[in-house]
């Protein structure tokens, strides 16, 4: 397994994030919001700056954490998101990156009813990704239709395209409104389709969940990482901290992460999580 961190969990300045990644001997970084912009909004000059930073620190951009299809399910928004995906594909080409993160629309209706319609909406994106030799990593998220491992696996199966796979986020499974034990239950469903992994931890009490330092929440990360290793997973495990010291990230920012407010206090919390991750990985070796 290779290791990475999502840049805006540390700072809006990618150089600061790259320095932390280098200090912890990570293999790469994952781009989400940078300089208070979403990835598809970056200028050519800004992309060149990111390339230069990665070269200087010896890091690879392992994924583009795009907000693709984190929107309402309607014709106008879908068309706008196709344009967003095209810009993201061009960015990924410039950064020599093959994985783009995506979602499955805000959940507003019944999952069973919407499943075939959502799968149909991925036909054009899948063709675009195939032509670009890239993969879309669909992430489970409590606010979208694929809100847990089982639903994510069913959606990937319904789409049935080799360029659309799963992004496994066991921490997000804690937040899911459709209860599921992240490991081994959720992992069992998505295991055949995983192309990328996010790491976060959380504790749920009643209907409320809160992110915590890796290894102190309800995700059994020791067992989960051991299973990934045993299963021969060779992709990236990318820290998506979400935990903060002294402040709480708002629900709005949790739904749509990005910008300076989201990154506030992220440096210290991410360093704590990276230290904890190193300890867990050390036990596996």
C-alpha positions in Angstrom: 0.0 0.0 0.0 1.1 3.6 -0.7 0.3 6.5 1.6 -1.0 10.0 1.0 -2.9 12.8 2.6 -5.6 15.1 1.2 -4.0 18.5 1.0 -6.7 20.7 2.4 -6.9 18.7 5.6 -3.6 20.4 6.3 -3.7 23.7 4.5 -4.9 25.6 1.5 -1.3 26.0 0.6 -0.2 22.8 -1.2 3.4 23.5 -0.4 2.7 23.2 3.3 0.8 20.0 2.8 3.6 18.6 0.6 6.1 19.4 3.3 4.1 17.5 5.9 3.7 14.6 3.5 7.4 14.6 2.9 8.2 14.8 6.7 6.1 11.7 7.2 7.6 9.9 4.3 4.3 9.6 2.4 4.2 8.6 -1.2 1.7 11.2 -2.5 -0.9 13.9 -2.0 -4.5 14.1 -3.0 -5.9 17.4 -4.2 -9.2 18.8 -3.0 -9.5 22.5 -2.4 -6.3 24.4 -3.2 -5.8 28.2 -2.6 -9.6 28.3 -1.9 -10.4 26.8 -5.3 -11.9 23.5 -6.3 -9.6 21.4 -8.5 -11.4 22.1 -11.7 -11.1 25.9 -11.1 -7.3 25.9 -11.0 -5.5 28.0 -13.6 -2.7 26.7 -15.9 -0.2 28.7 -13.8 -1.5 27.2 -10.6 -1.3 23.7 -12.0 2.3 24.3 -13.0 3.0 25.4 -9.4 1.5 22.2 -8.0 3.6 20.1 -10.5 6.7 22.0 -9.3 5.9 21.4 -5.7 5.4 17.7 -6.2 8.7 17.4 -8.1 10.6 19.2 -5.4 9.2 17.0 -2.6 9.2 13.8 -4.6 5.5 13.2 -4.3 2.8 12.0 -6.7 -0.7 13.4 -7.0 -2.5 10.1 -6.3 -6.1 11.3 -6.9 -8.2 14.4 -7.6 -10.8 14.8 -4.9 -13.4 16.3 -7.2 -17.0 17.1 -6.1 -18.3 15.4 -9.3 -22.0 14.4 -9.0 -22.3 15.8 -5.5 -25.3 17.6 -6.7 -29.0 17.3 -7.3 -30.3 14.7 -9.7 -31.6 16.9 -12.6 -30.7 17.5 -16.2 -29.2 21.0 -15.8 -27.0 20.0 -12.9 -25.9 16.8 -14.6 -24.9 18.7 -17.7 -22.9 21.2 -15.6 -21.2 18.3 -13.8 -20.1 16.7 -17.1 -18.3 20.0 -17.9 -16.7 19.9 -14.4 -15.5 16.3 -15.1 -14.0 17.3 -18.5 -12.0 20.1 -16.7 -10.9 17.6 -14.0 -9.8 15.1 -16.6 -7.6 17.8 -18.2 -6.2 18.6 -14.8 -5.5 15.0 -14.0 -3.7 14.6 -17.3 -1.4 17.5 -16.5 -0.6 16.0 -13.1 -0.1 12.5 -14.4 -3.0 11.2 -12.2 -5.4 8.4 -13.1 -8.0 8.6 -10.3 -10.8 11.1 -10.0 -13.1 10.9 -7.0 -16.9 11.2 -7.6 -20.2 10.8 -5.8 -23.8 9.6 -6.5 -26.0 12.7 -6.1 -27.7 14.2 -3.0 -30.1 11.6 -1.6 -33.6 13.0 -2.0 -35.7 10.0 -2.9 -35.8 6.2 -2.4 -32.5 4.5 -3.2 -34.1 1.5 -4.9 -36.2 3.7 -7.1 -33.2 5.8 -8.1 -30.6 3.1 -8.5 -31.2 2.4 -12.3 -31.5 6.1 -13.1 -28.3 7.0 -11.3 -26.5 4.1 -13.1 -27.7 5.4 -16.4 -26.3 8.9 -15.6 -22.8 7.4 -15.4 -22.8 6.2 -19.0 -21.3 9.4 -20.5 -18.8 10.0 -17.7 -17.6 6.4 -17.9 -17.0 6.8 -21.7 -15.1 10.0 -21.0 -12.9 8.3 -18.4 -12.2 5.3 -20.7 -11.1 7.6 -23.5 -8.8 9.4 -21.1 -7.5 6.1 -19.6 -8.6 7.1 -16.1 -10.8 5.7 -13.3 -13.6 7.2 -11.3 -13.5 6.3 -7.7 -17.1 6.5 -6.3 -17.1 7.4 -2.6 -19.7 6.4 -0.1 -21.0 9.5 1.8 -23.8 9.9 4.3 -25.5 12.7 2.2 -25.6 10.8 -1.2 -27.5 7.8 -2.5 -24.5 5.4 -2.0 -24.3 6.1 1.7 -22.7 2.8 2.9 -20.6 -0.1 1.6 -23.5 -2.2 0.5 -25.2 0.6 -1.5 -21.9 1.6 -3.0 -21.2 -1.9 -4.2 -24.7 -2.2 -5.7 -24.2 1.1 -7.6 -20.8 0.0 -9.0 -22.3 -3.3 -10.1 -25.3 -1.5 -11.7 -23.0 0.8 -13.6 -21.0 -2.2 -14.8 -18.1 -0.3 -16.3 -14.4 -1.1 -15.7 -13.6 2.6 -15.3 -16.0 3.2 -12.4 -14.9 1.6 -9.2 -15.2 2.1 -5.4 -13.5 4.5 -3.0 -13.7 2.8 0.4 -14.0 5.2 3.3 -14.7 3.2 6.5 -15.0 6.4 8.5 -17.8 7.7 6.4 -19.6 4.4 7.1 -19.9 5.5 10.7 -21.8 8.6 9.6 -24.1 6.7 7.3 -27.9 7.0 7.9 -28.2 3.4 6.9 -26.3 1.5 9.7 -23.5 -0.9 8.8 -20.4 -2.0 10.6 -17.5 -0.7 8.5 -15.3 -3.7 9.0 -15.8 -6.4 8.2 -19.4 -5.8 6.9 -19.0 -2.7 4.7 -15.6 -3.8 3.5 -17.0 -7.2 2.5 -19.4 -5.5 0.0 -16.9 -3.1 -1.6 -13.8 -5.3 -1.5 -13.9 -6.5 -5.2 -14.3 -3.0 -6.5 -11.8 -0.9 -4.4 -9.4 1.4 -6.3 -8.7 4.0 -3.7 -9.1 4.3 0.1 -9.7 7.2 2.5 -8.8 7.0 6.2 -10.7 8.8 8.9 -12.1 7.7 12.2 -15.3 8.6 14.0 -17.6 7.9 17.0 -21.3 7.8 16.7 -23.6 8.3 19.6 -27.3 8.1 18.8 -27.8 9.9 15.5 -24.7 12.1 15.9 -21.2 11.2 14.7 -18.0 13.1 15.3 -14.6 12.6 13.7 -11.7 11.7 16.0 -8.0 10.8 15.8 -7.3 7.7 13.7 -7.3 4.6 16.0 -9.5 6.2 18.7 -12.9 5.8 17.1 -15.2 3.0 16.0 -13.4 1.9 12.9 -11.1 -1.1 13.6 -8.3 0.3 11.5 -5.7 -2.3 12.6 -8.0 -5.1 11.3 -9.0 -3.1 8.2 -5.5 -2.3 7.1 -4.4 -5.8 7.8 -7.2 -7.1 5.6 -6.2 -4.7 2.8 -2.7 -5.9 3.0 -3.7 -9.6 3.1 -6.0 -9.0 0.1 -3.0 -7.6 -1.9 -4.3 -4.0 -2.2 -1.5 -2.0 -3.9 -3.2 1.4 -4.2 -3.2 4.5 -2.0 -4.5 4.9 1.5 -5.1 8.6 1.8 -5.7 10.4 5.1 -8.9 12.5 5.1 -8.5 13.8 8.7 -11.8 15.6 9.3 -10.8 15.6 13.0 -9.8 19.0 14.4 -8.4 20.1 17.7 -10.3 22.8 19.5 -12.9 23.4 16.8 -15.7 21.5 15.2 -16.2 21.5 11.4 -19.7 22.6 10.5 -22.2 20.3 8.9 -22.2 22.4 5.8 -18.4 22.0 5.4 -18.6 18.3 6.1 -21.1 18.0 3.2 -18.9 20.1 0.9 -15.4 20.3 2.3 -13.1 23.0 1.0 -11.6 26.5 1.6 -9.8 28.2 4.5 -12.5 27.6 7.0 -12.4 23.9 6.4 -8.6 23.8 6.7 -8.5 25.7 9.9 -6.6 23.8 12.7 -6.1 20.9 10.3 -2.3 20.8 10.5 -1.9 19.7 14.1 -4.8 17.2 13.8 -3.4 15.7 10.6 0.0 15.3 12.1 -1.5 13.5 15.1 -3.4 11.1 12.7 -0.3 10.5 10.6 1.7 9.6 13.7 -1.1 7.2 14.7 -1.3 5.7 11.2 2.5 5.1 11.3 2.1 3.2 14.5 -0.7 1.0 13.1 1.2 0.3 9.9 4.3 -0.5 11.9 2.4 -3.2 13.8 1.5 -4.8 10.4 5.1 -5.1 9.2 
